Amino acid sequence: MKEKQGDAQKFISFTNKLPDCCQGYLLTGLSENTLTTKIAYARDILYFMEFSINYYPYYSDKTVKEITFDDLAKITAEDINVYLFHMKDSGLGEKSRARKKSAISAMFNYMINAQRKLKYNPVAGSTKIRLPEKDFVIYLTMEEQERLLNTVQTGYGLSQGQLKYHKKYAKRDLAVIYLFLDTGLRVSELSSINVKDLSLDDYTVIVSRKGRNKVQMIYYSDESAEYLKDYLDERKYRGDVFHREEPLFVTLEGARLSVREIQAMVKKYVNAALPDKGYSISPHKLRSSFAMEFYRNSDKDILTLQKRMGHKSILATNIYAKAVEAEERETRNWRKAPKIKEKRKRTNNSF
């Protein structure tokens, strides 16, 4: 709960720094987003507003708090291009620039379509940021996943200090990490699951999809069900009483397991089980691990994978298809053909 309170205060801190014209979007337009996403959007919008008063001539005598709808209406696509160049010149990579651009575009669209305060989105006419297409994905193979799960279950590879508490967390952590690998949930989606969202009879869990005004029923496997049941039985044995909004994954004190705590948990076990992967594997890479193996084992059913991943666009899912195809290309010479001796040239004495 402390984590939630800290995030709420952080979001309020950002909104208090932004002008009144942005409040409707921040408080209503983002109402269906997670608190983490709201903070990211508020931070990116503040970054843009601070740039605006320093670089746009329209705001030379204003503070961020004094910016109005009329001021925002003056911004042109060329102004947005100046902003994009500034971010690039400041060393921000394509993904960061694209995210910040998307945040202000969403704000302008809300002011146009929901509030009817603006007529034009200057971001729409600005230069596109072309993200490099990837044909590789960082993920865990099935063998690596097995090693990771073995460490979660047994504690093998953990430090002496970590082992002191391992038994207290083992069943919970195994349920969490197996659910990642089994369903491909995002870390924010998994963190927000409540006990009422879970059905052990139907092998389903209801999740609120990131950035979408939508809930989705996700199916999990028999093995996930076993780990989840073991974990819930342990909670009942401890005396936990499940209320309607009771979080599914909690600390020993009963607080919802936060995104950061889950990230730290995954990092701990990966460092112990696969030390060479400790720097690269996060909850998001466990999601990628699910996607790669699901795509391979579903006869490359990309449409079902798109639904399972909760992607709005098939383009996001296509990353995994390209990665699998790239790996298949690389293994085309898997057979080490024996060297065939060069045929002897026939001579006049040959029979």
ZIHUVEN-V994115 format. One record per residue. RES is the residue in one small letter. SS is DSSP state (A for helix, B for strand, O for the rest). NEAR is the number of other ideal C-beta (glycine too) atoms within 8 Angstrom. Layout:
((RES	SS	NEAR) (RES	SS	NEAR))
//
This chain:
((m	O	6) (k	A	6) (e	A	12) (k	A	10) (q	A	8) (g	A	8) (d	A	11) (a	A	9) (q	A	8) (k	A	9) (f	A	12) (i	A	8) (s	A	8) (f	A	12) (t	A	12) (n	A	6) (k	A	8) (l	O	14) (p	O	11) (d	A	6) (c	A	11) (c	A	12) (q	A	10) (g	A	12) (y	A	13) (l	A	14) (l	A	9) (t	A	8) (g	A	11) (l	O	11) (s	O	6) (e	O	5) (n	O	10) (t	O	9) (l	A	10) (t	A	9) (t	A	12) (k	A	12) (i	A	12) (a	A	10) (y	A	14) (a	A	13) (r	A	9) (d	A	12) (i	A	14) (l	A	12) (y	A	9) (f	A	12) (m	A	13) (e	A	9) (f	A	10) (s	A	13) (i	A	13) (n	A	5) (y	A	8) (y	O	10) (p	A	4) (y	A	7) (y	A	10) (s	O	7) (d	O	3) (k	O	9) (t	O	5) (v	A	13) (k	A	8) (e	A	7) (i	O	13) (t	O	9) (f	A	9) (d	A	6) (d	A	10) (l	A	12) (a	A	9) (k	O	8) (i	O	10) (t	O	8) (a	A	10) (e	A	7) (d	A	10) (i	A	15) (n	A	10) (v	A	9) (y	A	12) (l	A	13) (f	A	8) (h	A	10) (m	A	11) (k	A	9) (d	A	6) (s	O	6) (g	O	5) (l	O	8) (g	O	6) (e	A	9) (k	A	7) (s	A	9) (r	A	13) (a	A	10) (r	A	10) (k	A	13) (k	A	13) (s	A	8) (a	A	13) (i	A	13) (s	A	11) (a	A	11) (m	A	13) (f	A	13) (n	A	9) (y	A	12) (m	A	14) (i	A	13) (n	A	6) (a	O	9) (q	O	10) (r	O	5) (k	O	7) (l	O	11) (k	O	4) (y	O	7) (n	O	9) (p	A	12) (v	A	11) (a	A	8) (g	A	7) (s	O	12) (t	O	5) (k	O	4) (i	O	9) (r	O	5) (l	O	7) (p	O	5) (e	O	5) (k	O	8) (d	O	7) (f	O	6) (v	O	10) (i	O	7) (y	O	9) (l	O	13) (t	O	6) (m	A	7) (e	A	6) (e	A	10) (q	A	11) (e	A	8) (r	A	10) (l	A	14) (l	A	12) (n	A	10) (t	A	14) (v	A	12) (q	A	8) (t	A	6) (g	O	11) (y	O	8) (g	O	6) (l	O	11) (s	O	6) (q	A	5) (g	A	5) (q	A	11) (l	A	9) (k	A	6) (y	A	7) (h	A	10) (k	A	6) (k	A	6) (y	A	9) (a	A	11) (k	A	10) (r	A	12) (d	A	11) (l	A	14) (a	A	14) (v	A	13) (i	A	15) (y	A	12) (l	A	14) (f	A	16) (l	A	11) (d	A	10) (t	A	12) (g	O	9) (l	O	11) (r	O	10) (v	A	12) (s	A	11) (e	A	13) (l	A	15) (s	A	12) (s	O	10) (i	O	13) (n	B	11) (v	A	9) (k	A	7) (d	A	9) (l	B	11) (s	B	7) (l	O	9) (d	O	4) (d	O	5) (y	O	11) (t	B	10) (v	B	11) (i	B	9) (v	B	14) (s	B	8) (r	O	10) (k	O	11) (g	O	5) (r	O	8) (n	O	3) (k	O	6) (v	B	7) (q	B	8) (m	B	7) (i	B	11) (y	B	6) (y	O	12) (s	O	7) (d	A	6) (e	A	8) (s	A	14) (a	A	11) (e	A	8) (y	A	13) (l	A	13) (k	A	9) (d	A	11) (y	A	12) (l	A	10) (d	A	8) (e	A	10) (r	A	10) (k	A	8) (y	A	6) (r	A	6) (g	O	5) (d	O	9) (v	O	5) (f	O	6) (h	O	5) (r	O	5) (e	O	6) (e	O	11) (p	B	11) (l	O	9) (f	O	12) (v	B	13) (t	O	8) (l	O	5) (e	O	5) (g	O	6) (a	O	11) (r	B	12) (l	O	12) (s	O	10) (v	A	10) (r	A	7) (e	A	10) (i	A	15) (q	A	11) (a	A	8) (m	A	12) (v	A	14) (k	A	11) (k	A	10) (y	A	14) (v	A	12) (n	A	9) (a	A	12) (a	A	13) (l	O	12) (p	A	7) (d	A	4) (k	A	10) (g	O	10) (y	O	3) (s	O	7) (i	O	12) (s	O	9) (p	A	12) (h	A	8) (k	A	12) (l	A	14) (r	A	13) (s	A	12) (s	A	12) (f	A	13) (a	A	15) (m	A	13) (e	A	9) (f	A	11) (y	A	14) (r	A	8) (n	A	5) (s	O	9) (d	O	3) (k	O	8) (d	O	8) (i	A	12) (l	A	7) (t	A	8) (l	A	14) (q	A	11) (k	A	7) (r	A	10) (m	A	11) (g	O	11) (h	O	8) (k	O	4) (s	O	6) (i	A	9) (l	A	5) (a	A	10) (t	A	14) (n	A	9) (i	A	9) (y	A	14) (a	A	11) (k	A	11) (a	A	13) (v	A	12) (e	A	9) (a	A	10) (e	A	8) (e	A	8) (r	A	7) (e	A	6) (t	O	7) (r	O	6) (n	O	4) (w	O	4) (r	O	4) (k	O	3) (a	O	4) (p	O	4) (k	O	4) (i	O	4) (k	O	4) (e	O	4) (k	O	4) (r	O	4) (k	O	4) (r	O	4) (t	O	5) (n	O	3) (n	O	3) (s	O	5) (f	O	1))
//
